[in-house]
């Protein structure tokens, strides 16, 4: 017995071997069309059709307004405007959040829900009974200073004329 040997198929064998493709009318058995083909010519035909389809699609997308429907495609001006609008929306949303927080705080204060406890532990009774002298000068001193300054300005104003 002979051992069985397996021969793998060779797709590129007989590339130039002629084949005939015939179209026959089934009713009358007349030959409608006949083509003489080879594996190489079929490969060339399908490769050319595939390449022309790809080039046509790319050409249509690049040279027509359809390119603006491709995600991420657009000119630099549109991108700048989009970023500016995004920043504006972010700042407006932050402003809205701040105003909402302020409104809830005010409504809580009006309702008396969130009244803070005052810390009175640090107050000294002696300071409450005998307050220190005020930082502000007495009202009579303020009046005399203002009158003196107005007189000086009045005199300077007459001299400049």
C-alpha positions as CSV (number, residue, x, y, z in Angstrom):
1,X,0.0,0.0,0.0
2,X,1.0,3.4,-0.8
3,X,0.9,6.2,1.8
4,X,-1.7,8.8,1.0
5,X,-0.1,12.2,0.5
6,X,-2.0,15.4,0.9
7,X,-1.3,18.2,-1.6
8,X,-2.4,21.6,-0.5
9,X,-4.4,23.6,-3.1
10,X,-2.3,26.1,-5.0
11,X,-4.4,29.2,-5.8
12,X,-1.8,30.8,-8.0
13,X,-1.3,27.7,-10.2
14,X,-2.5,28.1,-13.8
15,X,-3.0,31.8,-13.6
16,X,-3.0,32.1,-17.4
17,X,-5.1,29.0,-18.0
18,X,-8.0,30.0,-20.3
19,X,-11.6,29.7,-19.1
20,X,-14.8,30.5,-20.9
21,X,-17.9,32.0,-19.4
22,X,-21.0,31.5,-21.6
23,X,-24.4,33.0,-21.1
24,X,-27.2,30.9,-22.7
25,X,-30.9,31.7,-23.1
26,X,-32.7,28.9,-21.3
27,X,-35.7,28.9,-23.5
28,X,-34.1,28.8,-27.0
29,X,-30.6,27.5,-25.9
30,X,-29.1,30.4,-27.9
31,X,-25.7,31.7,-26.8
32,X,-26.2,35.3,-25.6
33,X,-22.7,36.2,-24.5
34,X,-19.3,34.5,-24.2
35,X,-16.3,35.7,-22.4
36,X,-12.7,34.3,-22.5
37,X,-11.2,34.7,-19.0
38,X,-8.2,33.7,-16.9
39,X,-7.7,33.7,-13.2
40,X,-5.3,36.6,-13.6
41,X,-7.8,38.7,-15.6
42,X,-10.6,38.1,-13.0
43,X,-8.2,39.1,-10.2
44,X,-7.2,42.2,-12.1
45,X,-10.9,43.1,-12.8
46,X,-12.1,42.7,-9.2
47,X,-9.0,44.5,-7.8
48,X,-9.6,47.4,-10.1
49,X,-13.3,47.6,-9.2
50,X,-12.5,47.5,-5.5
51,X,-9.8,50.2,-5.9
52,X,-12.1,52.5,-8.0
53,X,-14.9,52.1,-5.4
54,X,-12.5,53.2,-2.6
55,X,-11.1,56.1,-4.5
56,X,-14.6,57.3,-5.6
57,X,-15.8,57.2,-2.0
58,X,-12.8,59.1,-0.7
59,X,-13.1,61.6,-3.5
60,X,-16.8,62.2,-2.8
61,X,-16.1,62.7,0.9
62,X,-13.2,65.0,0.4
63,X,-14.4,67.2,-2.3
64,X,-18.1,67.7,-1.4
65,X,-19.8,69.1,1.7
66,X,-20.4,65.5,2.9
67,X,-17.0,65.8,4.6
68,X,-18.6,67.9,7.4
69,X,-20.7,64.9,8.5
70,X,-17.6,63.0,9.4
71,X,-17.0,63.1,13.2
72,X,-14.0,65.2,14.1
73,X,-13.7,66.9,10.7
74,X,-14.1,70.6,10.5
75,X,-12.0,73.7,10.1
76,X,-10.1,75.4,12.9
77,X,-12.6,78.3,13.3
78,X,-15.5,76.0,14.1
79,X,-13.3,74.2,16.7
80,X,-12.4,77.5,18.3
81,X,-16.0,78.6,18.4
82,X,-17.0,75.3,20.0
83,X,-14.4,75.6,22.7
84,X,-15.5,79.2,23.5
85,X,-19.1,78.1,23.7
86,X,-18.1,75.2,26.0
87,X,-16.2,77.6,28.3
88,X,-19.2,79.9,28.4
89,X,-21.6,77.0,29.2
90,X,-19.3,75.9,32.0
91,X,-19.1,79.4,33.5
92,X,-22.9,79.8,33.2
93,X,-23.5,76.4,34.9
94,X,-21.2,77.4,37.8
95,X,-23.0,80.7,38.1
96,X,-26.4,78.9,38.2
97,X,-25.1,76.5,40.9
98,X,-23.8,79.4,43.0
99,X,-27.1,81.2,42.7
100,X,-29.1,78.1,43.6
101,X,-26.9,77.5,46.6
102,X,-27.4,81.2,47.7
103,X,-31.2,80.9,47.2
104,X,-31.4,77.7,49.3
105,X,-29.3,79.3,52.0
106,X,-31.5,82.4,52.1
107,X,-34.7,80.3,52.2
108,X,-33.2,78.2,55.1
109,X,-32.4,81.4,57.0
110,X,-35.9,82.8,56.4
111,X,-37.5,79.6,57.6
112,X,-35.2,79.5,60.6
113,X,-33.9,76.0,59.9
114,X,-30.2,76.9,59.7
115,X,-29.6,79.5,62.3
116,X,-26.0,79.1,63.5
117,X,-25.2,78.9,67.2
118,X,-23.2,81.8,68.4
119,X,-20.1,80.9,70.4
120,X,-20.1,83.0,73.6
121,X,-17.5,81.1,75.5
122,X,-14.7,83.5,74.6
123,X,-16.4,86.7,75.8
124,X,-15.0,88.2,78.9
125,X,-17.6,89.7,81.3
126,X,-15.4,92.6,82.1
127,X,-15.2,93.7,78.5
128,X,-19.0,93.5,78.2
129,X,-19.6,95.7,81.3
130,X,-16.8,98.2,80.6
131,X,-16.2,98.4,76.9
132,X,-12.9,99.8,75.7
133,X,-12.7,103.2,74.1
134,X,-13.9,103.3,70.6
135,X,-11.5,103.2,67.7
136,X,-13.4,106.1,66.0
137,X,-12.9,109.7,67.1
138,X,-15.6,111.6,68.7
139,X,-18.2,113.2,66.4
140,X,-17.2,116.7,67.5
141,X,-13.6,116.0,66.4
142,X,-14.7,114.8,63.0
143,X,-16.8,118.0,62.5
144,X,-13.9,120.3,63.4
145,X,-11.5,118.4,61.0
146,X,-14.0,118.6,58.1
147,X,-14.5,122.4,58.7
148,X,-10.8,123.0,58.8
149,X,-10.2,121.1,55.6
150,X,-13.1,122.8,53.8
151,X,-11.7,126.3,54.8
152,X,-8.2,125.3,53.5
153,X,-9.6,124.1,50.2
154,X,-11.7,127.2,49.8
155,X,-8.6,129.4,50.4
156,X,-6.5,127.3,47.9
157,X,-9.3,127.5,45.3
158,X,-9.4,131.3,45.5
159,X,-5.6,131.6,45.1
160,X,-5.5,129.4,42.0
161,X,-7.9,131.6,40.2
